[in-house]
Amino acid sequence: MLNKIATLPHSVMTDETGATAIEYALLAAILALVLVTSISTMADELFAILNLIVASI
């Protein structure tokens, strides 16, 4: 029992299972930010193109 208590700080410091989940969450957040930014930048151009298509029909 005392051995488990003594090794607990070391095992907490070397455990990397949560780090992978955090890295994937950060990657997903960055990807979402890039997508939202690029879509909002191209929204006006896309709207104009769609208006031309509708007007030609």
PyMOL commands that set and color helices and strands:
alter all, ss='L'
color gray80, all
select helices_A, chain A and resi 2-14+17-56
alter helices_A, ss='H'
color red, helices_A
deselect
rebuild
show_as cartoon
